[in-house]
Amino acid sequence: MKIRIVLLMVVFCGIAGSTKAQVTAGELLAKCKLSVQVDTVPAADQGEYIQSNALRIGWCDGFVSGWVEAINGSIIDSDVLYVALLARNTTVGQLVRIFVLYMRSHPELENGSAGYALGRAAIDANVMILVPHKPSTEKTSARP
């Protein structure tokens, strides 16, 4: 019985210890390159290419899609508060291509946060702006 408990603890501690808090830009880049390369694969071979890379391509697209949902309209706390705004018609596919192109020029960001690098790429491509947030100075009250 003790052996089973010890084995379970080793397995669960190993699983918990191997998880990490954030995705690096390099990890996202590796997967997103596969998404961008779909357009360069001959039409006759695209089905096989997509089938063999579907999980990684979907992971990239899903990460970027989730990032868009999380960042657009959110308040970013820097020295000043900013509201992040993406251009209305910006698509996940565009952001993936923008990210891959941006990372070619900024390999120094590969070990950093994927979300940060994606934000820098979007700002650099003028598809996201940071607008200074002006907190309300009025004192509001439910009382008349």
Phi, psi and omega in degrees: 000317180297323180297318179298316180297315179298316179298317178299318179296318179298315180297310183292322178293323177295319178294313182295323181287339183269354178280151178232159190282326185218156178272136178276159178297326178296320178294316178296318180300316181302319181283321182289332175300322179295323179295317181290325183290345179305321182292340181267350180280134178305145184307322182294335184257356185297320180301313180293319180298312181296318180298319183282342181240012187303317182296314181291320178295316178296324178297314178299307182299321179292319178298312182295318178298316178295321178298317179300313180297323183283322189272324188295117180086000181277160178264128181254128182263108174240213172296332178234152176279135179233152170254126179273126180231123175269149175301142188305315187264017179289129181256163176299318179301319177297315181296324177298312179296318178300315180299313181298315178296317181297318183292337175299325181269349184228060180295343179295344180269356186301328181269358179268188182295133177295321179297319179295312181297322177296319177296316179297319179296317181295320178293316180299326181272002179063032174255355174221137175237155175249116182257127178303133181270126179254104179297149179296134178260351179286141174271114181263149181211149177282348181271143179288000000 
